[in-house]
Amino acid sequence: MPPPSRSGPETPIRTPVAQSERIVAIDVLRGFAVLGILIVNIQGFARVASAFMNPTSGRVLESADLWTWAAVYLFADTKFISIFSLLFGAGIAMMSERMAQRGVSGTGLHYRRNAWLLVFGLVHAYLIWHGDILVAYALCGFLIYPLRNLEPRRLLRIGGCAVGFVVLLWGMAQLSIQYWPEADRVAAVAEWAPPRDALDAEIAAFRGGPGDQIAARAPIALALQTTALLGMLLWRAGGMMLVGMALYRLGVLSAKRSTAFYRRLAVVGLAAGLPLAAAGTAYKIHVDFAWERAMFQGGLLNYVGSIGVFLGYLGLVMLIVKSGRLPRLQRRLAATGRMALTNYITQSLICSLVFYGHGLALFERVGGPGQVAIVAGIWTLQLLWSPWWLARFRFGPLEWLWRSLTYMKRQPMRV
């Protein structure tokens, strides 16, 4: 590889990843993940905040709604976000590696990149949708960066311990419920299943104008960025990022391992994960979503099972990439993955127009099957428009802005 320019570090450090440097398998997997996330997130757009954890909050689930919830919880909840977290960590390792190859430090670049991601996340969370994940990713990215050069085995151990810490935390919380003060139990019930007047106020706010929406959105976003961050996201997302760094270095995410390896990963992962996730789904329904049993105990089964399921999905995607099957779909998924940030925010913009008061105001008016139909429509749009856009431009719109801000230089846009 040629040495860095003698003119100083400015030349190499201001150059983002070239098209020839991209790893297609990672782009395909990222596209798969960003589309899959929407099937879970749609519930956060369509319904009151408490319904994301307790789908019976404010309504009795009809059979179609119940089966839709069960399918999404079993096959998607916590699975696609795990893949997305994995790839975020892999991206950190990839950028650090390429900066080292160019003979420059990528530390300042990383922290500037994450700082702008934090800004994007805050704007998204408070002005568009409270369920934002970008803030958590940016904060995790700040924390895990010093570990990027550890050996893959150490990254796997530390990441696995971080992910496993949630099991310990939630298990202790479940065992301690019987000792909670009465005031804490009442508060937990109110959060799990808010009273009708609180639900009506939330519905009216999101069906109202932008000011009403922001007022209702802010406390939900803040809770996700504090309580939920410390209770799960920091450990799960941060841990998965470390695992992603290791799997990138081991060639797992770039389809470099053998077909037999990915076949075993798919079979063992799904065989181990799906029964646990199914047990968690059935358990929540069996206890009628009672908070003292469904919040932690029911959630833990899916939390653990999701690890096997997402690894199974990873194996399946890599098998398809290695085989060359479904080439058109692969190309569309790769384009969708290259524009993951744009597509993630676009999903929020479209859903806000569908469900909130500045659009169609369908908040709490669309059941599970209708939500799935909306998701399918958005998937179709993004699979169509992503390759169309990238045939004309180097980056997605937000990817271009992010890179220009990160490298402190306007990036070329036209192909």
C-alpha positions in Angstrom: 0.0 0.0 0.0 1.5 3.4 -0.8 2.6 5.6 2.1 0.5 8.5 3.3 0.9 11.8 1.5 4.0 13.9 2.5 1.7 16.9 2.6 0.6 15.9 6.0 -2.3 13.9 7.5 -5.0 16.1 6.1 -5.1 14.3 2.7 -5.7 10.7 3.8 -7.8 11.4 6.9 -10.3 13.5 4.9 -11.1 10.6 2.5 -14.1 8.4 3.4 -14.3 4.7 2.5 -14.2 4.3 -1.3 -16.7 2.1 -3.2 -13.9 -0.4 -4.0 -13.2 -0.8 -0.2 -16.8 -1.7 0.7 -17.6 -5.2 1.9 -20.7 -6.3 0.1 -21.7 -8.9 2.7 -21.8 -6.3 5.4 -23.9 -3.9 3.3 -26.4 -6.7 2.6 -26.6 -7.6 6.2 -27.0 -3.9 7.2 -29.8 -3.5 4.7 -31.5 -6.7 6.1 -31.2 -5.3 9.6 -32.4 -1.7 8.9 -35.5 -3.1 7.2 -36.1 -5.6 9.9 -35.9 -3.0 12.6 -39.0 -1.3 11.2 -41.3 -4.3 11.9 -40.6 -3.8 15.6 -40.4 0.0 15.6 -43.8 0.4 13.8 -45.5 -0.4 17.1 -43.8 2.5 18.7 -45.1 4.9 16.0 -48.6 3.5 15.9 -49.4 3.1 19.6 -49.0 4.6 23.0 -45.5 4.3 24.5 -46.5 1.7 27.2 -47.8 -0.6 24.4 -44.3 -1.2 23.2 -43.7 -3.4 26.3 -47.3 -4.2 27.1 -49.4 -4.5 24.0 -52.6 -4.8 26.0 -52.1 -1.2 27.4 -55.2 0.7 26.5 -56.9 -2.0 24.4 -58.0 -5.6 24.3 -56.0 -7.5 21.6 -58.2 -9.1 19.0 -57.0 -12.4 17.6 -55.4 -10.8 14.5 -53.6 -8.2 16.6 -52.5 -10.8 19.1 -51.1 -13.1 16.5 -49.3 -10.2 14.8 -47.7 -9.1 18.0 -46.7 -12.7 18.8 -45.0 -13.2 15.4 -43.2 -9.8 15.6 -42.0 -10.5 19.1 -40.9 -14.1 18.3 -39.1 -13.4 15.0 -38.0 -9.7 15.2 -38.0 -8.1 18.6 -34.4 -7.6 19.9 -33.1 -9.7 16.9 -32.6 -7.0 14.2 -31.4 -4.4 16.6 -28.8 -6.9 17.7 -27.5 -7.2 14.1 -27.5 -3.4 13.7 -25.5 -3.1 16.9 -23.1 -5.7 15.8 -22.5 -3.9 12.5 -22.0 -0.6 14.3 -19.2 -2.1 16.2 -17.8 -3.7 13.1 -17.8 -0.2 11.5 -15.7 1.2 14.3 -13.2 -1.6 13.9 -13.2 -1.2 10.1 -12.6 2.6 10.2 -9.9 2.3 12.8 -8.1 -0.4 10.7 -8.3 1.6 7.5 -7.0 4.7 9.2 -4.1 2.8 10.6 -3.4 1.4 7.1 -3.2 5.0 5.8 -0.7 5.9 8.5 -2.9 8.3 10.5 -4.8 8.2 13.8 -8.5 7.7 13.5 -9.3 8.7 17.1 -10.2 12.3 16.4 -12.2 11.2 13.4 -14.1 8.6 15.4 -15.1 11.0 18.2 -16.1 13.7 15.8 -18.2 11.2 13.8 -19.9 10.0 17.0 -20.5 13.5 18.2 -22.4 14.3 15.0 -24.3 11.0 15.3 -25.3 12.1 18.8 -26.6 15.4 17.3 -28.6 13.5 14.7 -30.0 11.2 17.4 -31.1 14.1 19.6 -32.8 15.8 16.7 -34.5 12.6 15.7 -35.5 11.7 19.3 -37.1 15.0 20.2 -38.4 16.3 16.9 -39.4 13.2 15.0 -39.7 10.0 17.1 -38.9 9.3 20.7 -37.8 5.6 20.1 -34.5 6.8 18.6 -31.5 4.4 18.9 -28.8 6.8 17.5 -28.2 8.5 20.9 -27.5 5.2 22.6 -25.2 4.1 19.7 -23.3 7.4 19.9 -22.8 7.1 23.7 -21.8 3.4 23.4 -19.4 4.3 20.6 -17.6 6.8 22.8 -17.2 4.3 25.6 -16.1 1.2 23.7 -13.6 2.8 21.3 -10.6 2.4 23.6 -11.2 -1.4 23.4 -11.0 -1.6 19.6 -7.5 -3.1 19.4 -8.1 -6.0 21.8 -7.8 -9.5 20.5 -11.1 -11.0 19.1 -11.4 -13.5 22.0 -11.1 -10.8 24.6 -13.7 -8.7 22.7 -16.0 -11.6 22.6 -15.6 -12.3 26.3 -16.1 -8.6 27.4 -19.0 -8.2 25.0 -20.6 -11.4 26.1 -20.3 -10.4 29.8 -21.9 -7.0 29.0 -24.8 -8.7 27.2 -25.1 -11.2 30.0 -25.2 -8.5 32.7 -28.7 -7.6 31.7 -29.8 -11.2 32.5 -28.4 -10.7 36.0 -29.9 -7.3 36.4 -33.3 -8.3 35.2 -33.2 -11.5 37.2 -32.4 -9.6 40.4 -35.2 -7.2 39.6 -37.7 -10.0 39.2 -36.7 -11.7 42.5 -36.9 -8.4 44.4 -40.4 -7.4 43.3 -42.0 -8.9 46.3 -39.9 -6.6 48.5 -40.6 -3.4 46.7 -42.3 -0.6 48.7 -46.0 -0.2 47.8 -45.3 3.2 46.2 -42.8 1.7 43.8 -45.2 -1.1 42.9 -47.9 1.4 42.2 -45.6 3.4 40.0 -44.5 0.3 38.1 -48.2 -0.6 37.4 -48.9 3.0 36.2 -45.9 2.8 33.8 -46.8 -0.7 32.5 -50.6 0.0 32.2 -51.3 3.8 32.5 -54.8 4.9 33.5 -57.3 5.8 30.8 -56.9 9.6 31.3 -53.2 9.4 30.8 -53.6 7.3 27.7 -56.2 9.7 26.3 -53.9 12.6 26.9 -51.0 10.9 25.0 -53.3 10.0 22.1 -54.6 13.5 21.8 -51.0 14.9 21.9 -49.7 12.7 19.1 -52.8 13.4 17.0 -52.3 17.1 17.6 -49.9 19.6 16.3 -46.0 19.6 16.5 -46.0 21.4 19.8 -48.3 18.9 21.5 -46.2 16.1 20.0 -42.9 17.5 21.3 -44.3 18.0 24.8 -45.5 14.4 24.9 -42.4 13.0 23.2 -39.7 14.7 25.3 -40.2 12.7 28.6 -40.4 9.4 26.7 -37.2 10.1 24.9 -35.5 11.2 28.1 -36.5 8.0 29.8 -35.1 5.9 27.0 -31.8 7.9 27.1 -31.5 7.4 30.9 -33.4 4.6 32.6 -33.6 2.3 29.5 -30.0 3.1 28.6 -28.7 2.0 32.0 -31.2 -0.9 32.3 -30.5 -2.5 29.0 -29.3 -0.5 26.0 -25.8 0.4 27.2 -25.1 -3.3 28.0 -26.8 -4.9 25.1 -25.9 -2.5 22.4 -22.4 -1.8 23.7 -21.8 -5.5 24.2 -23.0 -6.4 20.8 -20.7 -3.7 19.3 -17.7 -5.4 20.9 -18.8 -8.7 19.6 -19.2 -7.1 16.2 -15.6 -5.9 16.3 -14.5 -9.4 17.0 -16.6 -11.0 14.3 -15.4 -8.5 11.8 -11.8 -9.4 12.5 -12.6 -13.1 12.4 -14.1 -12.7 8.9 -17.5 -13.8 10.0 -19.4 -10.7 8.8 -17.7 -10.6 5.4 -18.7 -14.1 4.3 -15.1 -15.3 4.5 -15.8 -18.3 6.6 -16.7 -21.7 5.1 -20.2 -22.6 4.0 -20.3 -25.3 6.7 -19.5 -22.7 9.3 -22.4 -20.5 8.4 -24.7 -23.5 8.0 -23.9 -24.6 11.6 -24.4 -21.0 12.8 -27.8 -20.8 11.2 -29.0 -24.3 12.4 -27.6 -24.1 15.9 -28.6 -20.5 16.4 -32.2 -20.9 15.3 -32.6 -24.3 17.1 -31.3 -22.8 20.3 -32.9 -19.4 20.1 -36.4 -19.8 18.7 -37.7 -22.2 21.4 -36.6 -19.7 24.1 -38.1 -16.8 22.3 -41.3 -18.8 21.7 -41.4 -19.7 25.4 -41.1 -16.0 26.3 -43.9 -15.2 23.8 -46.2 -17.9 25.1 -45.5 -17.0 28.7 -46.4 -13.4 28.3 -49.7 -14.4 26.7 -50.3 -17.0 29.4 -49.9 -14.6 32.3 -52.1 -12.0 30.4 -49.2 -9.5 30.3 -49.3 -9.1 34.1 -46.4 -6.7 34.9 -44.9 -8.5 37.8 -44.4 -11.6 35.7 -44.2 -10.3 32.1 -41.9 -7.3 32.6 -38.7 -9.1 33.6 -39.3 -12.8 33.7 -41.2 -13.0 30.4 -38.8 -10.6 28.8 -35.7 -12.5 29.8 -36.6 -15.6 27.8 -36.8 -13.6 24.6 -33.7 -11.6 25.5 -31.6 -14.7 25.8 -33.3 -16.5 22.9 -32.7 -13.5 20.6 -29.0 -14.1 20.7 -29.4 -17.5 19.0 -32.0 -16.1 16.6 -30.0 -13.2 15.4 -26.9 -15.4 14.9 -29.1 -17.8 12.9 -30.2 -14.9 10.7 -26.6 -13.9 10.3 -25.7 -17.4 9.2 -28.6 -17.4 6.7 -27.7 -14.1 5.1 -24.0 -15.1 4.8 -25.0 -18.3 3.1 -27.1 -16.4 0.6 -24.2 -14.0 -0.1 -21.7 -16.8 -0.5 -24.0 -18.8 -2.8 -24.8 -15.8 -5.0 -28.5 -16.6 -4.9 -31.1 -13.9 -5.2 -28.7 -11.5 -6.8 -31.2 -8.7 -7.5 -32.5 -8.8 -3.9 -28.9 -8.8 -2.7 -28.1 -5.7 -4.7 -31.1 -3.9 -3.4 -30.4 -4.9 0.2 -26.8 -3.8 -0.2 -27.9 -0.4 -1.5 -30.4 -0.1 1.4 -27.6 -0.9 3.8 -25.2 1.7 2.3 -28.0 4.2 3.0 -28.8 2.8 6.4 -28.9 6.2 8.3 -31.0 7.9 5.6 -33.4 4.9 5.4 -33.7 4.7 9.2 -34.6 8.4 9.5 -36.8 8.2 6.4 -38.8 5.4 8.1 -39.4 7.7 11.0 -40.5 10.6 8.7 -42.9 8.4 6.8 -44.4 6.9 9.9 -44.8 10.3 11.5 -46.8 11.4 8.5 -49.0 8.3 8.8 -49.6 8.3 12.5 -49.2 11.8 13.9 -51.4 14.9 13.8 -49.4 16.8 11.1 -50.2 13.9 8.8 -53.0 11.3 8.7 -53.3 11.2 12.5 -53.8 7.4 12.6 -52.2 7.1 16.0 -53.9 4.2 17.9 -56.2 3.7 14.9 -54.3 0.9 13.1 -54.2 -2.7 14.2 -51.4 -5.2 13.9 -52.2 -6.4 10.3 -52.5 -2.8 9.1 -49.1 -2.0 10.7 -47.5 -4.9 8.8 -49.0 -3.6 5.5 -47.5 -0.2 6.1 -44.1 -1.8 6.9 -44.3 -3.8 3.6 -45.0 -0.6 1.7 -42.0 1.2 3.2 -39.8 -1.8 2.6 -40.8 -1.8 -1.1 -40.1 2.0 -1.3 -36.7 1.7 0.2 -35.6 -1.4 -1.8 -36.6 0.5 -4.9 -35.3 4.0 -4.2 -31.9 3.0 -2.6 -30.3 1.5 -5.7 -31.9 4.3 -7.9 -30.3 6.9 -5.7 -26.9 5.3 -5.5 -26.8 4.9 -9.3 -26.7 8.7 -9.4 -25.0 9.7 -6.1 -22.1 8.4 -4.1 -23.9 8.5 -0.7 -27.3 8.7 0.7 -28.3 12.3 1.7 -27.7 11.9 5.4 -24.6 9.8 4.8 -23.2 12.6 2.7 -24.0 15.2 5.4 -22.5 13.0 8.1 -19.3 12.4 6.2 -18.9 16.0 5.3 -19.3 17.1 8.9 -17.0 14.3 10.1 -14.2 15.0 7.7 -14.8 18.8 7.9 -14.9 18.9 4.2 -17.7 18.9 1.6 -17.7 15.4 0.1 -18.3 14.9 -3.7 -21.9 13.7 -4.2 -22.3 12.9 -7.9 -21.2 9.6 -9.2 
